[in-house]
């Protein structure tokens, strides 16, 4: 019985670590991209952003960022909000906000 209850929190923990590793690569990539394109014109940067591989990596980074953020905030809310209905309401609003901003960011990336 103890194994079942301990496995429940293991999946979010693994997901948070995986997204953290993805975000480390994303930060390194975006620092490199900034250094390479610092003297490029706006038109050159837009052409670079239109490459499918760059768009895909930006979408992956955006998804990892918001999922990582959601998991961390969810843990905080579950630990510190003890009123059941308030906790459920806050978690629901957080989920809606994270999904909305992920979709908005994805649409903006795809619009280039």
ROTIVEX-767337 format. One record per residue (C-alpha): residue in three letters; x, y, z. Coordinates in pm, 1 decimal. Layout:
// ROTIVEX-767337
<rest = ala&east = X&north = Y&up = Z>
...
END
This chain:
// ROTIVEX-767337
<rest = unk&east = 0.0&north = 0.0&up = 0.0>
<rest = unk&east = 285.7&north = 240.6&up = 75.8>
<rest = unk&east = 428.5&north = 189.5&up = -271.9>
<rest = unk&east = 106.0&north = 295.9&up = -438.8>
<rest = unk&east = 80.6&north = 623.3&up = -247.3>
<rest = unk&east = 448.5&north = 707.6&up = -302.9>
<rest = unk&east = 419.8&north = 648.2&up = -678.5>
<rest = unk&east = 143.5&north = 908.8&up = -701.0>
<rest = unk&east = 387.0&north = 1196.7&up = -646.2>
<rest = unk&east = 671.1&north = 1040.8&up = -842.6>
<rest = unk&east = 529.2&north = 1120.0&up = -1188.0>
<rest = unk&east = 502.9&north = 1498.4&up = -1134.4>
<rest = unk&east = 851.0&north = 1492.4&up = -980.2>
<rest = unk&east = 990.2&north = 1318.4&up = -1290.2>
<rest = unk&east = 805.7&north = 1557.5&up = -1519.8>
<rest = unk&east = 939.8&north = 1857.7&up = -1331.3>
<rest = unk&east = 1296.9&north = 1729.1&up = -1360.0>
<rest = unk&east = 1254.3&north = 1650.4&up = -1730.4>
<rest = unk&east = 1116.6&north = 1997.8&up = -1805.3>
<rest = unk&east = 1399.5&north = 2152.3&up = -1603.8>
<rest = unk&east = 1655.2&north = 1974.2&up = -1824.4>
<rest = unk&east = 1470.3&north = 2086.3&up = -2139.0>
<rest = unk&east = 1470.1&north = 2443.0&up = -2005.8>
<rest = unk&east = 1845.3&north = 2427.8&up = -1938.3>
<rest = unk&east = 1903.0&north = 2338.4&up = -2303.3>
<rest = unk&east = 1656.6&north = 2609.0&up = -2408.8>
<rest = unk&east = 1837.0&north = 2877.4&up = -2208.9>
<rest = unk&east = 2172.2&north = 2772.3&up = -2353.6>
<rest = unk&east = 2026.9&north = 2772.1&up = -2704.6>
<rest = unk&east = 1864.7&north = 3113.0&up = -2667.8>
<rest = unk&east = 2182.8&north = 3266.4&up = -2524.5>
<rest = unk&east = 2372.3&north = 3126.5&up = -2824.5>
<rest = unk&east = 2102.3&north = 3254.0&up = -3062.1>
<rest = unk&east = 2115.6&north = 3598.6&up = -2904.6>
<rest = unk&east = 2492.2&north = 3614.3&up = -2946.0>
<rest = unk&east = 2473.8&north = 3502.3&up = -3309.5>
<rest = unk&east = 2189.3&north = 3733.4&up = -3411.9>
<rest = unk&east = 2283.5&north = 4040.1&up = -3207.6>
<rest = unk&east = 2394.5&north = 4236.2&up = -3513.5>
<rest = unk&east = 2141.5&north = 4086.3&up = -3755.6>
<rest = unk&east = 1862.7&north = 4292.0&up = -3903.5>
<rest = unk&east = 1500.9&north = 4237.6&up = -3807.5>
<rest = unk&east = 1432.1&north = 4074.4&up = -4143.6>
<rest = unk&east = 1718.7&north = 3827.0&up = -4090.0>
<rest = unk&east = 1589.5&north = 3738.0&up = -3743.6>
<rest = unk&east = 1237.8&north = 3679.4&up = -3878.3>
<rest = unk&east = 1378.5&north = 3455.3&up = -4153.5>
<rest = unk&east = 1572.3&north = 3262.6&up = -3888.4>
<rest = unk&east = 1260.1&north = 3225.8&up = -3672.8>
<rest = unk&east = 1064.6&north = 3089.8&up = -3970.5>
<rest = unk&east = 1282.9&north = 2780.1&up = -3993.1>
<rest = unk&east = 1079.6&north = 2472.7&up = -3889.5>
<rest = unk&east = 1348.3&north = 2342.0&up = -3653.1>
<rest = unk&east = 1367.2&north = 2676.0&up = -3469.9>
<rest = unk&east = 988.4&north = 2701.6&up = -3447.7>
<rest = unk&east = 969.9&north = 2346.9&up = -3314.2>
<rest = unk&east = 1232.7&north = 2414.2&up = -3051.2>
<rest = unk&east = 1058.2&north = 2738.0&up = -2949.3>
<rest = unk&east = 727.3&north = 2550.8&up = -2914.7>
<rest = unk&east = 893.5&north = 2274.9&up = -2712.0>
<rest = unk&east = 1058.9&north = 2532.7&up = -2486.5>
<rest = unk&east = 733.3&north = 2720.3&up = -2439.4>
<rest = unk&east = 543.6&north = 2403.3&up = -2352.0>
<rest = unk&east = 814.5&north = 2291.9&up = -2110.5>
<rest = unk&east = 822.8&north = 2636.3&up = -1948.0>
<rest = unk&east = 450.5&north = 2653.4&up = -1879.4>
<rest = unk&east = 423.4&north = 2287.7&up = -1775.0>
<rest = unk&east = 718.2&north = 2328.5&up = -1537.4>
<rest = unk&east = 560.0&north = 2644.4&up = -1399.2>
<rest = unk&east = 224.8&north = 2473.6&up = -1351.3>
<rest = unk&east = 376.5&north = 2176.7&up = -1169.0>
<rest = unk&east = 572.2&north = 2399.7&up = -931.8>
<rest = unk&east = 278.6&north = 2627.2&up = -852.3>
<rest = unk&east = 48.2&north = 2326.8&up = -813.5>
<rest = unk&east = 280.8&north = 2182.0&up = -551.8>
<rest = unk&east = 286.6&north = 2511.1&up = -362.5>
<rest = unk&east = -93.4&north = 2544.9&up = -372.0>
<rest = unk&east = -144.6&north = 2185.3&up = -258.6>
<rest = unk&east = 100.6&north = 2231.0&up = 28.7>
<rest = unk&east = -19.0&north = 2566.4&up = 160.4>
<rest = unk&east = -390.3&north = 2598.0&up = 81.4>
<rest = unk&east = -572.9&north = 2377.0&up = 326.8>
<rest = unk&east = -931.4&north = 2474.9&up = 243.1>
<rest = unk&east = -1042.9&north = 2214.1&up = -11.3>
<rest = unk&east = -1276.3&north = 2431.2&up = -220.5>
<rest = unk&east = -1036.5&north = 2725.1&up = -233.9>
<rest = unk&east = -752.3&north = 2493.0&up = -334.6>
<rest = unk&east = -962.8&north = 2339.4&up = -614.8>
<rest = unk&east = -1067.1&north = 2683.4&up = -740.1>
<rest = unk&east = -709.4&north = 2813.3&up = -744.0>
<rest = unk&east = -583.2&north = 2499.8&up = -919.6>
<rest = unk&east = -856.9&north = 2529.7&up = -1180.7>
<rest = unk&east = -780.8&north = 2897.1&up = -1245.7>
<rest = unk&east = -408.4&north = 2818.9&up = -1266.8>
<rest = unk&east = -475.9&north = 2543.0&up = -1518.3>
<rest = unk&east = -693.3&north = 2771.3&up = -1732.0>
<rest = unk&east = -430.4&north = 3050.3&up = -1721.9>
<rest = unk&east = -142.5&north = 2815.6&up = -1810.3>
<rest = unk&east = -333.1&north = 2656.8&up = -2098.7>
<rest = unk&east = -442.1&north = 2999.7&up = -2227.7>
<rest = unk&east = -91.8&north = 3147.6&up = -2223.6>
<rest = unk&east = 62.8&north = 2832.8&up = -2371.9>
<rest = unk&east = -183.3&north = 2841.1&up = -2660.0>
<rest = unk&east = -137.4&north = 3216.2&up = -2704.0>
<rest = unk&east = 240.4&north = 3180.0&up = -2712.3>
<rest = unk&east = 215.6&north = 2887.6&up = -2952.2>
<rest = unk&east = -4.9&north = 3087.0&up = -3187.5>
<rest = unk&east = 239.4&north = 3376.5&up = -3176.3>
<rest = unk&east = 532.4&north = 3148.2&up = -3255.3>
<rest = unk&east = 343.3&north = 2983.8&up = -3542.2>
<rest = unk&east = 238.2&north = 3322.4&up = -3682.4>
<rest = unk&east = 596.0&north = 3410.9&up = -3781.3>
END
